[in-house]
Amino acid sequence: MEMWMKIAVAALLGVMVWRLWPAANHWLKHGPRGSSQDWQAALLPILAVVAFIVLLILMVRG
C-alpha cells in the first residue's frame, strides 16, 4: 500500500473515532446495566468455545 493511502486511512480512522466519541460516551453513561445473571449467561458460551479450542489443540498435538 502506498504511503499516502496509509496516511489517508489513518486520518479517516482518526476522524471516525473523533466523531463517534460523544455517542459512545453517552451510551456508557446511559446504557443498560447487566446483572450478574447476564454476565454468567455470556460467560458460559465463551468458556465452552475456549474449552473446545483447547481440546482441538490437544488433539492435534497428541
C-alpha positions as CSV (number, residue, x, y, z in Angstrom):
1,M,0.0,0.0,0.0
2,E,1.3,3.4,-0.9
3,M,2.3,5.8,1.9
4,W,-0.3,8.4,1.0
5,M,-3.0,5.7,1.3
6,K,-1.8,4.6,4.7
7,I,-1.9,8.3,5.9
8,A,-5.4,8.7,4.4
9,V,-6.7,5.6,6.1
10,A,-5.1,6.6,9.5
11,A,-6.7,10.1,9.1
12,L,-10.1,8.6,8.3
13,L,-9.9,6.3,11.3
14,G,-9.0,9.3,13.5
15,V,-11.9,11.3,12.2
16,M,-14.3,8.3,12.8
17,V,-13.1,8.0,16.4
18,W,-13.4,11.7,16.9
19,R,-17.0,11.7,15.6
20,L,-18.1,8.6,17.4
21,W,-16.7,9.5,20.8
22,P,-19.7,11.6,22.0
23,A,-22.2,8.8,21.1
24,A,-20.0,6.1,22.8
25,N,-19.7,8.3,25.9
26,H,-23.4,8.8,26.1
27,W,-24.1,5.0,25.8
28,L,-21.6,4.3,28.5
29,K,-23.3,6.7,30.9
30,H,-26.9,6.0,30.0
31,G,-26.9,2.4,28.6
32,P,-28.4,-0.6,30.2
33,R,-26.5,-2.3,33.0
34,G,-26.0,-6.0,33.1
35,S,-26.9,-8.1,36.1
36,S,-24.8,-11.0,37.4
37,Q,-27.1,-13.4,35.6
38,D,-26.5,-11.7,32.3
39,W,-22.7,-11.9,32.8
40,Q,-23.0,-15.6,33.7
41,A,-25.1,-16.3,30.6
42,A,-22.5,-14.6,28.5
43,L,-19.5,-16.3,30.1
44,L,-20.9,-19.8,29.7
45,P,-20.7,-19.9,25.8
46,I,-17.3,-18.1,25.8
47,L,-15.9,-20.7,28.2
48,A,-17.3,-23.5,26.1
49,V,-15.6,-22.2,23.0
50,V,-12.3,-21.8,24.8
51,A,-12.5,-25.3,26.1
52,F,-13.3,-26.6,22.6
53,I,-10.3,-24.8,21.2
54,V,-8.1,-26.2,23.9
55,L,-9.4,-29.7,23.2
56,L,-8.7,-29.3,19.4
57,I,-5.2,-28.1,20.2
58,L,-4.5,-31.0,22.5
59,M,-5.9,-33.4,19.9
60,V,-3.6,-32.0,17.2
61,R,-0.5,-32.1,19.4
62,G,-1.1,-35.7,20.6
